[in-house]
Amino acid sequence: MTSQVQPLELVDKCVGSRIWVIMKGDREFSGTLLGFDDYVNIVLEDVTEFGYDGNSTKLSKILLNGNNICMLIPGGEGPAAAQS
């Protein structure tokens, strides 16, 4: 019988590793997942923020509101890495 993995369990397994976050708006973030809560508000460090205009910004740490997160991609390095 196959074991089922709940969504929050999968996110918990990603703590300490790189994750790519796609937001509902026009931004994407790639960084190391430090932690999250039951609402999937997440804290990232060593972050790169990507805009759809092609610009990127480096940030040391950021808190993202879970209501605005569209997709989480474990191990993702952002849109530039996905296109290569």
CNS distance restraints for C-alpha pairs under 8 A (distance, minus, plus):
assign (resid   5 and name CA) (resid   9 and name CA) 6.35 0.50 0.50
assign (resid   5 and name CA) (resid  10 and name CA) 6.64 0.50 0.50
assign (resid   6 and name CA) (resid  10 and name CA) 6.47 0.50 0.50
assign (resid   7 and name CA) (resid  11 and name CA) 6.42 0.50 0.50
assign (resid   8 and name CA) (resid  12 and name CA) 6.03 0.50 0.50
assign (resid   8 and name CA) (resid  38 and name CA) 7.87 0.50 0.50
assign (resid   9 and name CA) (resid  13 and name CA) 6.33 0.50 0.50
assign (resid  10 and name CA) (resid  14 and name CA) 6.74 0.50 0.50
assign (resid  11 and name CA) (resid  15 and name CA) 6.98 0.50 0.50
assign (resid  12 and name CA) (resid  35 and name CA) 7.92 0.50 0.50
assign (resid  12 and name CA) (resid  36 and name CA) 8.00 0.50 0.50
assign (resid  14 and name CA) (resid  18 and name CA) 7.45 0.50 0.50
assign (resid  14 and name CA) (resid  19 and name CA) 7.38 0.50 0.50
assign (resid  14 and name CA) (resid  33 and name CA) 6.78 0.50 0.50
assign (resid  14 and name CA) (resid  74 and name CA) 6.52 0.50 0.50
assign (resid  15 and name CA) (resid  32 and name CA) 7.60 0.50 0.50
assign (resid  15 and name CA) (resid  33 and name CA) 5.03 0.50 0.50
assign (resid  15 and name CA) (resid  34 and name CA) 5.69 0.50 0.50
assign (resid  15 and name CA) (resid  35 and name CA) 6.08 0.50 0.50
assign (resid  16 and name CA) (resid  32 and name CA) 5.96 0.50 0.50
assign (resid  16 and name CA) (resid  33 and name CA) 5.39 0.50 0.50
assign (resid  16 and name CA) (resid  34 and name CA) 5.82 0.50 0.50
assign (resid  17 and name CA) (resid  32 and name CA) 5.22 0.50 0.50
assign (resid  17 and name CA) (resid  33 and name CA) 5.90 0.50 0.50
assign (resid  17 and name CA) (resid  74 and name CA) 7.83 0.50 0.50
assign (resid  17 and name CA) (resid  75 and name CA) 6.94 0.50 0.50
assign (resid  18 and name CA) (resid  30 and name CA) 7.01 0.50 0.50
assign (resid  18 and name CA) (resid  31 and name CA) 5.34 0.50 0.50
assign (resid  18 and name CA) (resid  32 and name CA) 4.33 0.50 0.50
assign (resid  18 and name CA) (resid  33 and name CA) 6.25 0.50 0.50
assign (resid  18 and name CA) (resid  74 and name CA) 6.59 0.50 0.50
assign (resid  18 and name CA) (resid  75 and name CA) 5.02 0.50 0.50
assign (resid  18 and name CA) (resid  76 and name CA) 6.46 0.50 0.50
assign (resid  18 and name CA) (resid  77 and name CA) 7.10 0.50 0.50
assign (resid  19 and name CA) (resid  30 and name CA) 5.71 0.50 0.50
assign (resid  19 and name CA) (resid  31 and name CA) 5.68 0.50 0.50
assign (resid  19 and name CA) (resid  32 and name CA) 6.13 0.50 0.50
assign (resid  19 and name CA) (resid  33 and name CA) 6.43 0.50 0.50
assign (resid  19 and name CA) (resid  72 and name CA) 6.83 0.50 0.50
assign (resid  19 and name CA) (resid  73 and name CA) 5.66 0.50 0.50
assign (resid  19 and name CA) (resid  74 and name CA) 4.58 0.50 0.50
assign (resid  19 and name CA) (resid  75 and name CA) 5.01 0.50 0.50
assign (resid  19 and name CA) (resid  76 and name CA) 5.08 0.50 0.50
assign (resid  19 and name CA) (resid  77 and name CA) 6.83 0.50 0.50
assign (resid  20 and name CA) (resid  28 and name CA) 7.32 0.50 0.50
assign (resid  20 and name CA) (resid  29 and name CA) 5.79 0.50 0.50
assign (resid  20 and name CA) (resid  30 and name CA) 4.36 0.50 0.50
assign (resid  20 and name CA) (resid  31 and name CA) 6.72 0.50 0.50
assign (resid  20 and name CA) (resid  72 and name CA) 5.84 0.50 0.50
assign (resid  20 and name CA) (resid  73 and name CA) 4.90 0.50 0.50
assign (resid  20 and name CA) (resid  74 and name CA) 6.39 0.50 0.50
assign (resid  20 and name CA) (resid  75 and name CA) 6.91 0.50 0.50
assign (resid  20 and name CA) (resid  76 and name CA) 4.56 0.50 0.50
assign (resid  20 and name CA) (resid  77 and name CA) 5.81 0.50 0.50
assign (resid  20 and name CA) (resid  78 and name CA) 5.61 0.50 0.50
assign (resid  21 and name CA) (resid  28 and name CA) 5.64 0.50 0.50
assign (resid  21 and name CA) (resid  29 and name CA) 5.04 0.50 0.50
assign (resid  21 and name CA) (resid  30 and name CA) 6.13 0.50 0.50
assign (resid  21 and name CA) (resid  69 and name CA) 7.01 0.50 0.50
assign (resid  21 and name CA) (resid  70 and name CA) 7.67 0.50 0.50
assign (resid  21 and name CA) (resid  71 and name CA) 5.93 0.50 0.50
assign (resid  21 and name CA) (resid  72 and name CA) 4.73 0.50 0.50
assign (resid  21 and name CA) (resid  73 and name CA) 6.33 0.50 0.50
assign (resid  21 and name CA) (resid  78 and name CA) 7.99 0.50 0.50
assign (resid  22 and name CA) (resid  27 and name CA) 6.68 0.50 0.50
assign (resid  22 and name CA) (resid  28 and name CA) 4.58 0.50 0.50
assign (resid  22 and name CA) (resid  29 and name CA) 6.57 0.50 0.50
assign (resid  22 and name CA) (resid  69 and name CA) 6.24 0.50 0.50
assign (resid  22 and name CA) (resid  70 and name CA) 5.60 0.50 0.50
assign (resid  22 and name CA) (resid  71 and name CA) 5.11 0.50 0.50
assign (resid  22 and name CA) (resid  72 and name CA) 6.44 0.50 0.50
assign (resid  23 and name CA) (resid  27 and name CA) 5.71 0.50 0.50
assign (resid  23 and name CA) (resid  28 and name CA) 5.79 0.50 0.50
assign (resid  23 and name CA) (resid  68 and name CA) 5.66 0.50 0.50
assign (resid  23 and name CA) (resid  69 and name CA) 4.45 0.50 0.50
assign (resid  23 and name CA) (resid  70 and name CA) 4.98 0.50 0.50
assign (resid  23 and name CA) (resid  71 and name CA) 6.88 0.50 0.50
assign (resid  24 and name CA) (resid  68 and name CA) 5.40 0.50 0.50
assign (resid  24 and name CA) (resid  69 and name CA) 5.87 0.50 0.50
assign (resid  24 and name CA) (resid  70 and name CA) 5.23 0.50 0.50
assign (resid  25 and name CA) (resid  68 and name CA) 7.57 0.50 0.50
assign (resid  26 and name CA) (resid  51 and name CA) 6.12 0.50 0.50
assign (resid  26 and name CA) (resid  52 and name CA) 5.91 0.50 0.50
assign (resid  27 and name CA) (resid  49 and name CA) 6.97 0.50 0.50
assign (resid  27 and name CA) (resid  50 and name CA) 5.72 0.50 0.50
assign (resid  27 and name CA) (resid  51 and name CA) 4.87 0.50 0.50
assign (resid  27 and name CA) (resid  52 and name CA) 6.59 0.50 0.50
assign (resid  28 and name CA) (resid  49 and name CA) 5.86 0.50 0.50
assign (resid  28 and name CA) (resid  50 and name CA) 5.02 0.50 0.50
assign (resid  28 and name CA) (resid  51 and name CA) 6.54 0.50 0.50
assign (resid  28 and name CA) (resid  78 and name CA) 7.21 0.50 0.50
assign (resid  28 and name CA) (resid  79 and name CA) 7.99 0.50 0.50
assign (resid  29 and name CA) (resid  47 and name CA) 6.60 0.50 0.50
assign (resid  29 and name CA) (resid  48 and name CA) 5.66 0.50 0.50
assign (resid  29 and name CA) (resid  49 and name CA) 4.57 0.50 0.50
assign (resid  29 and name CA) (resid  50 and name CA) 6.03 0.50 0.50
assign (resid  29 and name CA) (resid  78 and name CA) 6.77 0.50 0.50
assign (resid  30 and name CA) (resid  47 and name CA) 5.55 0.50 0.50
assign (resid  30 and name CA) (resid  48 and name CA) 5.31 0.50 0.50
assign (resid  30 and name CA) (resid  49 and name CA) 6.69 0.50 0.50
assign (resid  30 and name CA) (resid  76 and name CA) 6.94 0.50 0.50
assign (resid  30 and name CA) (resid  77 and name CA) 5.56 0.50 0.50
assign (resid  30 and name CA) (resid  78 and name CA) 5.48 0.50 0.50
assign (resid  31 and name CA) (resid  44 and name CA) 5.44 0.50 0.50
assign (resid  31 and name CA) (resid  45 and name CA) 5.63 0.50 0.50
assign (resid  31 and name CA) (resid  46 and name CA) 5.43 0.50 0.50
assign (resid  31 and name CA) (resid  47 and name CA) 4.28 0.50 0.50
assign (resid  31 and name CA) (resid  48 and name CA) 6.46 0.50 0.50
assign (resid  31 and name CA) (resid  77 and name CA) 7.60 0.50 0.50
assign (resid  32 and name CA) (resid  44 and name CA) 5.24 0.50 0.50
assign (resid  32 and name CA) (resid  45 and name CA) 5.22 0.50 0.50
assign (resid  32 and name CA) (resid  46 and name CA) 6.32 0.50 0.50
assign (resid  32 and name CA) (resid  47 and name CA) 7.13 0.50 0.50
assign (resid  33 and name CA) (resid  42 and name CA) 7.29 0.50 0.50
assign (resid  33 and name CA) (resid  43 and name CA) 6.13 0.50 0.50
assign (resid  33 and name CA) (resid  44 and name CA) 4.69 0.50 0.50
assign (resid  33 and name CA) (resid  45 and name CA) 6.75 0.50 0.50
assign (resid  34 and name CA) (resid  42 and name CA) 7.61 0.50 0.50
assign (resid  34 and name CA) (resid  43 and name CA) 5.45 0.50 0.50
assign (resid  34 and name CA) (resid  44 and name CA) 5.51 0.50 0.50
assign (resid  34 and name CA) (resid  45 and name CA) 6.82 0.50 0.50
assign (resid  35 and name CA) (resid  42 and name CA) 5.83 0.50 0.50
assign (resid  35 and name CA) (resid  43 and name CA) 5.45 0.50 0.50
assign (resid  35 and name CA) (resid  44 and name CA) 7.49 0.50 0.50
assign (resid  36 and name CA) (resid  40 and name CA) 5.48 0.50 0.50
assign (resid  36 and name CA) (resid  41 and name CA) 5.41 0.50 0.50
assign (resid  36 and name CA) (resid  42 and name CA) 4.31 0.50 0.50
assign (resid  36 and name CA) (resid  43 and name CA) 6.30 0.50 0.50
assign (resid  37 and name CA) (resid  41 and name CA) 5.70 0.50 0.50
assign (resid  37 and name CA) (resid  42 and name CA) 6.95 0.50 0.50
assign (resid  39 and name CA) (resid  66 and name CA) 5.81 0.50 0.50
assign (resid  39 and name CA) (resid  67 and name CA) 7.69 0.50 0.50
assign (resid  40 and name CA) (resid  65 and name CA) 7.42 0.50 0.50
assign (resid  40 and name CA) (resid  66 and name CA) 4.66 0.50 0.50
assign (resid  40 and name CA) (resid  67 and name CA) 7.93 0.50 0.50
assign (resid  41 and name CA) (resid  63 and name CA) 7.04 0.50 0.50
assign (resid  41 and name CA) (resid  64 and name CA) 5.61 0.50 0.50
assign (resid  41 and name CA) (resid  65 and name CA) 4.70 0.50 0.50
assign (resid  41 and name CA) (resid  66 and name CA) 4.19 0.50 0.50
assign (resid  41 and name CA) (resid  67 and name CA) 7.72 0.50 0.50
assign (resid  42 and name CA) (resid  63 and name CA) 5.70 0.50 0.50
assign (resid  42 and name CA) (resid  64 and name CA) 5.29 0.50 0.50
assign (resid  42 and name CA) (resid  65 and name CA) 6.84 0.50 0.50
assign (resid  42 and name CA) (resid  66 and name CA) 6.85 0.50 0.50
assign (resid  43 and name CA) (resid  61 and name CA) 7.19 0.50 0.50
assign (resid  43 and name CA) (resid  62 and name CA) 5.70 0.50 0.50
assign (resid  43 and name CA) (resid  63 and name CA) 4.53 0.50 0.50
assign (resid  43 and name CA) (resid  64 and name CA) 6.42 0.50 0.50
assign (resid  44 and name CA) (resid  61 and name CA) 5.60 0.50 0.50
assign (resid  44 and name CA) (resid  62 and name CA) 5.40 0.50 0.50
assign (resid  44 and name CA) (resid  63 and name CA) 6.58 0.50 0.50
assign (resid  45 and name CA) (resid  59 and name CA) 7.51 0.50 0.50
assign (resid  45 and name CA) (resid  60 and name CA) 5.45 0.50 0.50
assign (resid  45 and name CA) (resid  61 and name CA) 4.20 0.50 0.50
assign (resid  45 and name CA) (resid  62 and name CA) 6.50 0.50 0.50
assign (resid  46 and name CA) (resid  58 and name CA) 7.40 0.50 0.50
assign (resid  46 and name CA) (resid  59 and name CA) 6.19 0.50 0.50
assign (resid  46 and name CA) (resid  60 and name CA) 4.84 0.50 0.50
assign (resid  46 and name CA) (resid  61 and name CA) 6.19 0.50 0.50
assign (resid  47 and name CA) (resid  58 and name CA) 5.79 0.50 0.50
assign (resid  47 and name CA) (resid  59 and name CA) 4.98 0.50 0.50
assign (resid  47 and name CA) (resid  60 and name CA) 5.97 0.50 0.50
assign (resid  47 and name CA) (resid  61 and name CA) 6.36 0.50 0.50
assign (resid  47 and name CA) (resid  62 and name CA) 7.35 0.50 0.50
assign (resid  48 and name CA) (resid  56 and name CA) 6.47 0.50 0.50
assign (resid  48 and name CA) (resid  57 and name CA) 5.58 0.50 0.50
assign (resid  48 and name CA) (resid  58 and name CA) 4.60 0.50 0.50
assign (resid  48 and name CA) (resid  59 and name CA) 6.14 0.50 0.50
assign (resid  49 and name CA) (resid  56 and name CA) 5.36 0.50 0.50
assign (resid  49 and name CA) (resid  57 and name CA) 5.03 0.50 0.50
assign (resid  49 and name CA) (resid  58 and name CA) 6.34 0.50 0.50
assign (resid  49 and name CA) (resid  59 and name CA) 7.39 0.50 0.50
assign (resid  50 and name CA) (resid  54 and name CA) 6.87 0.50 0.50
assign (resid  50 and name CA) (resid  55 and name CA) 6.08 0.50 0.50
assign (resid  50 and name CA) (resid  56 and name CA) 4.53 0.50 0.50
assign (resid  50 and name CA) (resid  57 and name CA) 6.72 0.50 0.50
assign (resid  50 and name CA) (resid  78 and name CA) 7.59 0.50 0.50
assign (resid  50 and name CA) (resid  79 and name CA) 7.75 0.50 0.50
assign (resid  51 and name CA) (resid  55 and name CA) 5.55 0.50 0.50
assign (resid  51 and name CA) (resid  56 and name CA) 6.28 0.50 0.50
assign (resid  64 and name CA) (resid  68 and name CA) 7.77 0.50 0.50
assign (resid  64 and name CA) (resid  69 and name CA) 7.77 0.50 0.50
assign (resid  65 and name CA) (resid  69 and name CA) 7.00 0.50 0.50
assign (resid  76 and name CA) (resid  81 and name CA) 7.88 0.50 0.50
assign (resid  76 and name CA) (resid  82 and name CA) 7.84 0.50 0.50
assign (resid  77 and name CA) (resid  81 and name CA) 5.81 0.50 0.50
assign (resid  77 and name CA) (resid  82 and name CA) 7.46 0.50 0.50
assign (resid  78 and name CA) (resid  82 and name CA) 6.46 0.50 0.50
assign (resid  79 and name CA) (resid  83 and name CA) 6.32 0.50 0.50
assign (resid  80 and name CA) (resid  84 and name CA) 6.74 0.50 0.50
